[in-house]
Amino acid sequence: MTDYKLKEEKYNSFYNQFIKVNPHSLGSFRLNLTTDWCGDGQSPVESVLEQGKTGTAEGYLKANADIVCDPDIREEFSKFFSRHNLLNEFRKGNQECSMTYPVLAENGSVLWIEGFINMEENPYTGDIEAITYALDVTDRKIEADIVQRILEENYDHIGIIDKARRIYTLKEKRWLFTDNDPNDIIDYDEICHIIADEFAFSEDRADFLQLTDMDHLTDVMNDSNSFEFLFRCYDEAGDLRYKQVQYIWLDKSHELILNTQTDITEVYLKEKEQMERMHEALMAAEDANHAKSEFLSRMSHDMRTPLNGIIGMNYLASKQDNPPETTEYLEKIDGSSKFLLQLINDVLDMTKAESGKIELHPEPYPIEDFYGYIDSVIEPVCREKKSETHY
């Protein structure tokens, strides 16, 4: 088969791409970059077909550049997707060129478009012809931006560990713990020693190497599917930072491990500060409670002394030859004073309860004493309020 025949078949296959254009394409055109021609537009969207109305390749490319809503990307688009540059790219062996760019939809929202230009030489004329098509990649772009932002904001680095080969492939890196670039392959044990020896807090180095040991790591993860730990290290400025390292199985065969590292210094320090404040508040509350208990205890002791004197003098008075009415009054004084003494004792018991020293001693309670308490303490209050007691 001659070289010409190969080129002819290649060109025919290339042309068939235009006929079988991607069903998800927003539109497609044929271009002749050599003669500056544009035609055969296909699109369900009228505004896309309008881009080829000049009938020239340069006019079509400029119309696409004009709808790019980001000024910097528009400038880059205009330079890259110019007829002159595309011909240069083809001469360098690049037959497919693509670029992702934002455009404004009719409702004002931003759409992300990925535009493709496939180029081929026409074996009959020698002209460089092209087929263009565009895809709406908005959802994919947003998802990629979300992932990228999460990576930038939350992770120092992300890597993949090949357990069998004991190698570490760096995927994303913000923390400058190594000169390696993303997608570089590094010996796993070597990178662990670099972090331990050059960055880890001196008291954490031995623990770091033990926790990251491959055998220990896989033993733990075989039981729980994941593993994480915290260590202290120094950053480039020499400041102490707190890092959380996490390992998760990436595949069901347990051959690949996803490794991430997160800087939690601010969160750790805030939690530590909050715990210290809570501890201080707890200590202050305990001190206040102790002071209250001590005050009540002293007060109850101080009140019992004169009250015992009243009870004692009342007892001596009751032994005298008193008129019946006076005897009744003395009995009520005795009942009320003993009731007050019991209240004071209860206050003292409360202070013992708060300090965990209370002891219960169940004892029988004479019903006569209860009735006496009602007569001497409750009955006068009821009469004053014009109420009646029944028991």
C-alpha positions in Angstrom: 0.0 0.0 0.0 1.5 3.4 -1.0 2.0 6.3 1.3 -0.6 8.2 -0.6 -3.1 5.5 -0.1 -2.5 5.5 3.6 -3.0 9.2 3.7 -6.2 8.9 1.7 -7.7 6.3 4.1 -6.6 8.3 7.1 -8.3 11.4 5.6 -11.5 9.5 4.9 -11.6 8.2 8.4 -11.0 11.7 9.7 -13.9 13.0 7.6 -16.2 10.3 8.9 -15.7 11.7 12.4 -17.6 14.8 11.2 -20.5 12.7 10.0 -20.6 10.7 13.3 -20.1 13.7 15.5 -20.3 13.2 19.2 -24.0 13.0 20.1 -23.3 15.1 23.2 -21.6 17.8 21.2 -23.0 21.4 21.3 -22.0 21.8 17.7 -19.5 20.9 15.0 -17.9 22.7 12.0 -15.5 21.8 9.2 -12.6 24.2 8.7 -9.9 24.6 6.0 -7.1 26.3 7.8 -5.0 26.6 4.7 -7.6 28.4 2.6 -9.3 30.1 5.6 -12.7 28.4 5.0 -15.5 27.4 7.4 -18.7 25.6 6.7 -21.0 22.5 7.2 -22.0 23.6 10.7 -24.1 21.2 12.7 -25.8 22.2 16.0 -29.2 22.2 17.7 -28.4 25.6 19.1 -28.9 28.6 16.8 -26.3 30.8 18.5 -23.6 28.1 17.8 -24.5 28.0 14.1 -24.1 31.8 14.1 -20.4 31.4 14.9 -19.8 30.2 11.4 -21.7 32.9 9.5 -18.5 34.7 8.3 -17.6 31.6 6.3 -14.0 31.9 7.3 -12.0 29.8 9.7 -10.5 32.9 11.3 -13.9 34.4 11.7 -15.3 31.2 13.3 -12.3 31.1 15.7 -12.8 34.7 16.7 -16.5 34.3 17.2 -15.7 31.5 19.7 -13.1 33.6 21.5 -15.6 36.5 21.8 -18.0 34.4 23.9 -15.4 33.5 26.5 -16.4 35.4 29.6 -13.1 35.4 31.4 -10.7 38.0 30.0 -7.5 36.1 30.8 -8.8 32.9 29.3 -10.2 34.8 26.3 -6.8 36.1 25.6 -5.2 32.7 25.9 -8.0 31.2 23.7 -7.4 33.8 21.0 -3.7 33.1 20.8 -4.0 29.3 20.9 -7.0 28.9 18.6 -5.8 31.2 15.9 -5.4 29.9 12.4 -1.7 30.6 12.3 -1.0 28.9 15.6 -3.1 25.8 14.7 -1.1 25.4 11.5 2.1 25.6 13.6 0.8 23.0 16.0 0.0 20.6 13.1 3.5 21.0 11.7 4.9 20.1 15.1 2.8 16.9 15.0 -0.1 18.0 17.2 -3.2 16.9 15.4 -5.7 17.4 18.2 -5.9 20.6 20.2 -8.3 21.3 23.1 -9.1 23.9 25.7 -11.6 24.4 28.5 -13.2 27.9 28.8 -16.2 29.6 30.4 -19.1 31.1 28.5 -22.3 32.9 29.6 -25.5 31.0 29.0 -28.7 32.9 28.0 -30.0 32.7 31.6 -26.8 34.4 32.9 -25.2 31.3 34.4 -21.7 30.3 33.6 -21.1 27.1 31.4 -17.7 25.5 31.1 -17.0 24.3 27.5 -14.3 22.0 26.3 -13.5 22.8 22.7 -11.7 20.3 20.4 -10.1 20.8 17.0 -8.9 17.7 15.1 -6.6 18.4 12.1 -5.7 16.3 9.1 -4.0 16.9 5.8 -6.1 16.6 2.7 -4.2 14.1 0.4 -5.8 15.5 -2.7 -5.1 19.2 -2.2 -2.4 19.3 0.6 -4.6 21.6 2.6 -4.8 21.3 6.4 -8.4 20.7 7.3 -10.0 20.5 10.7 -13.1 19.3 12.5 -14.3 21.2 15.6 -16.7 20.2 18.3 -17.5 21.3 21.8 -18.8 19.6 24.9 -20.5 21.0 28.0 -18.2 20.0 30.9 -19.7 22.3 33.6 -20.5 19.5 36.1 -17.1 17.9 35.6 -15.4 21.3 36.0 -17.3 22.1 39.2 -16.6 18.7 40.7 -12.9 19.1 39.8 -12.8 22.6 41.3 -14.5 21.3 44.5 -11.9 18.5 44.8 -9.1 20.9 44.1 -10.3 23.4 46.7 -10.7 20.7 49.3 -7.2 19.5 48.6 -5.8 23.0 48.8 -7.6 24.0 52.0 -7.4 20.8 54.0 -4.5 18.6 53.0 -0.7 19.1 53.3 -0.2 16.2 50.9 -2.0 13.2 49.3 -0.2 10.1 48.2 -0.7 6.5 47.2 1.3 3.7 48.9 2.0 0.5 47.0 2.2 -2.0 49.8 4.0 -4.8 47.9 6.6 -2.6 46.3 6.9 -0.3 49.3 6.8 2.8 47.1 5.0 6.2 47.6 3.5 8.1 44.7 2.9 11.8 45.6 -0.3 13.1 44.2 -0.8 16.5 45.7 1.6 18.6 47.8 1.4 21.8 49.8 3.8 21.0 52.6 7.4 21.3 51.4 8.7 18.2 53.1 10.4 16.9 50.0 11.8 18.2 46.7 9.7 15.7 44.8 6.9 16.8 42.5 3.4 15.3 42.2 3.4 11.9 40.5 7.0 11.3 41.5 7.6 7.8 42.9 9.5 7.7 46.2 10.7 4.9 48.4 8.1 4.7 51.2 10.6 4.0 54.1 12.8 6.8 52.8 10.1 9.4 52.9 9.1 8.3 56.4 12.6 8.8 57.6 12.9 12.2 55.9 9.8 13.5 57.8 10.9 11.9 61.1 14.5 13.1 61.0 14.0 16.6 59.4 10.6 17.8 60.6 9.1 15.7 63.4 9.3 16.9 67.0 12.3 15.2 68.6 10.1 13.4 71.2 7.8 12.1 68.5 10.3 10.7 66.0 10.5 7.2 67.4 6.7 7.0 67.7 6.3 8.3 64.1 8.6 5.7 62.6 6.9 2.9 64.6 3.4 4.1 63.6 4.3 4.4 59.9 6.2 1.1 59.7 4.6 -0.8 56.9 4.1 -4.1 58.8 2.5 -2.3 61.7 0.4 -0.2 59.4 -1.0 -3.2 57.5 -1.7 -5.2 60.7 -3.8 -2.4 62.1 -5.6 -1.6 58.9 -6.5 -5.3 58.2 -8.6 -5.1 61.4 -10.1 -1.6 61.0 -9.6 -0.7 57.3 -8.1 2.7 58.3 -5.6 4.2 60.7 -4.8 7.7 61.8 -2.5 9.4 64.3 -1.3 12.8 65.4 2.3 14.0 65.5 4.1 17.3 66.1 6.5 18.8 63.6 8.2 22.0 62.6 7.2 24.0 59.5 9.6 25.8 57.1 9.6 28.9 59.5 10.5 26.7 62.5 7.1 26.9 64.1 5.6 23.9 65.9 2.6 22.4 64.0 0.2 19.6 64.8 -0.4 17.1 61.9 -3.0 14.4 61.5 -2.0 11.5 59.3 -4.6 9.1 57.9 -4.3 5.8 56.0 -7.2 4.2 54.1 -7.3 1.1 51.9 -7.8 2.3 48.3 -8.8 -1.1 46.8 -10.6 -4.2 47.9 -7.5 -6.3 47.4 -5.6 -4.3 50.1 -2.6 -3.6 47.9 -2.9 0.2 47.6 -3.2 2.7 50.5 -4.4 6.3 50.3 -2.4 8.5 52.6 -3.4 12.0 53.6 -1.9 14.6 56.0 -3.9 17.5 57.5 -2.6 20.5 59.5 -4.9 20.7 62.6 -2.8 23.2 64.5 -5.5 25.9 64.8 -8.2 23.3 65.7 -6.0 21.6 68.2 -5.0 24.9 69.9 -8.6 26.1 70.0 -9.8 22.9 71.6 -6.9 23.0 74.0 -7.8 26.6 75.0 -11.4 25.7 75.4 -10.5 22.7 77.6 -8.4 24.9 79.7 -11.2 27.5 80.1 -13.6 24.7 81.0 -11.2 23.3 83.6 -10.8 26.8 85.1 -14.6 27.3 85.2 -15.0 23.9 86.8 -12.3 24.7 89.4 -14.0 28.0 90.1 -17.4 26.3 90.5 -15.9 23.7 92.8 -14.2 26.5 94.9 -17.5 28.4 95.1 -19.4 25.2 96.1 -16.8 24.4 98.7 -17.0 28.0 100.1 -20.8 27.7 100.3 -20.6 24.3 102.0 -18.1 25.6 104.5 -20.3 28.6 105.3 -23.4 26.5 105.8 -21.5 24.1 108.0 -20.1 26.9 110.2 -23.4 28.7 110.3 -25.3 25.5 111.4 -22.7 24.9 114.1 -23.0 28.5 115.3 -26.8 28.4 115.3 -27.0 25.1 117.2 -25.1 26.5 120.2 -27.7 29.2 121.3 -30.5 26.9 120.2 -29.3 24.1 122.5 -29.2 26.8 125.2 -32.9 27.6 124.6 -33.9 23.9 124.6 -32.0 23.4 127.8 -33.5 26.4 129.6 -36.9 25.5 128.3 -36.4 21.9 129.8 -35.5 23.4 133.2 -38.5 25.7 133.1 -40.8 22.8 132.3 -39.6 21.0 135.5 -41.0 23.9 137.7 -44.4 24.0 139.2 -46.1 25.8 136.3 -49.7 26.5 135.6 -51.3 24.2 132.9 -51.3 27.0 130.3 -47.6 27.8 130.9 -46.8 24.1 130.7 -48.5 23.9 127.3 -46.6 26.9 126.0 -43.3 25.4 127.2 -44.1 22.1 125.4 -44.8 24.0 122.2 -41.5 25.9 122.6 -39.7 22.6 123.1 -41.3 21.1 119.9 -40.6 24.1 117.8 -37.0 24.5 119.0 -36.3 20.8 118.4 -37.8 21.2 114.9 -35.6 24.1 114.2 -32.6 22.1 115.5 -33.5 19.3 113.1 -33.6 21.8 110.2 -30.1 23.0 111.1 -28.9 19.4 111.3 -30.4 18.8 107.8 -28.4 21.8 106.5 -25.3 20.2 107.9 -26.3 16.9 106.3 -26.6 18.7 102.9 -23.0 19.9 103.2 -21.9 16.4 104.0 -23.9 15.1 101.0 -22.1 17.5 98.7 -18.7 16.4 100.1 -19.8 12.7 99.8 -19.6 12.1 103.6 -23.3 11.7 104.4 -24.4 8.5 106.2 -28.0 7.3 106.5 -29.2 5.8 109.8 -32.8 4.7 109.6 -34.6 4.9 113.0 -38.1 4.5 114.2 -40.0 7.8 114.6 -42.6 8.0 117.4 -46.0 9.0 116.1 -46.5 11.1 119.3 -43.6 13.3 118.3 -45.1 13.8 114.9 -48.4 14.9 116.3 -46.6 17.1 118.8 -44.7 18.7 115.8 -48.0 19.4 114.0 -49.5 21.0 117.1 -46.6 23.2 118.0 -45.4 24.2 114.5 -48.0 23.6 111.8 -51.2 24.4 113.8 -50.3 28.0 114.7 -49.5 28.8 111.0 -52.8 27.3 109.9 -54.7 29.3 112.4 -53.0 32.5 111.3 -54.0 31.7 107.7 -57.5 30.6 108.8 -57.0 27.1 107.7 -57.7 23.8 109.3 -55.6 20.7 109.7 -56.9 17.2 109.6 -54.8 14.1 110.6 
